[in-house]
Amino acid sequence: MTAPQFKFRLQRLLDLRELAEREASTALATARNVEDEARREKDSIAAQRAATRDLLLPPPGSHCRVSELRQVSLLLERLDAGSAQADYKVSKAASQVHQKQVQLGETVTNRRILDRLKDRQRESWRIADERAERAVMDDIGRARFADQRDHPQTTED
């Protein structure tokens, strides 16, 4: 006879919570990748601005025309605008990462609650199963004892 197996009534819900946790983890990883890409873009723009500035500005003490300086200034302003846009993208991506971290924390908590409930119910089931098995063994022992008392066996020497 096969012993009965533990069955958690909320297993489907636990499976759904585990799936939600995996999806939240994937969403967090995606958001972190987007944030990293935005930071790389921001760093690239900052490096491009520094290189452009060093390349186009005349060395200190040299003479140049105002129109040339104005051209360099306009180009640097355009790069600064790109840098500001990149800063916005980074802050937006960081906000998304934070939001995804909060969501992941919530899904992990929800799953852990069900895991602990399942563990407690499994332990209660195991204790009850052991008690039932012990009761059956006690009944068998009592029946044998009663049988031996009612029908004593004689030993021949």
C-alpha positions, 0 to 999 in steps of 0.5 A: 500500500502506498503512503498518501502524499502531501498535497498543498491546496494552494500549489497552483497559486504558489506556481503563479507567484513563482512565475510572477517572481521570475517575470519580475526578475527578468523585468528588473534585469531588462531595466538594469540593461536599459539603465546601463545603456543610458549611462554608457550613452551619457558617458559617450556624449561627455567624452565626445564633448570633451574631445570636441572642446579640446580639438576646436578651442584654440590653445590659451594665449593664441588669437582667434576670431570671435566668429570661430569662438561662436561656432565652437560655442554653438557646437558645445551647446548642442552637445550640452543639450544632448548631455542633458537629454542623456541625463534625463534618460539615465534618471528615468531608467534609474527610476524604472530600476527602482520601481522594478526592484520594489515589484520584485521585492513584493513578488518575493515576499508573496511567494515566501509567504506561501512557501512558509505556509506550505512548509508548515502544512507539510510539517503538520501533515507529516506529524499527523501521518506519523501519529496515524502510523504509530496508532496503527502499529500500537493497534497491531501490538495490542492485538498481538498481545491480546492474542498471545494472552488469549492463546498462550504458547507452550514451549516444549523443552 
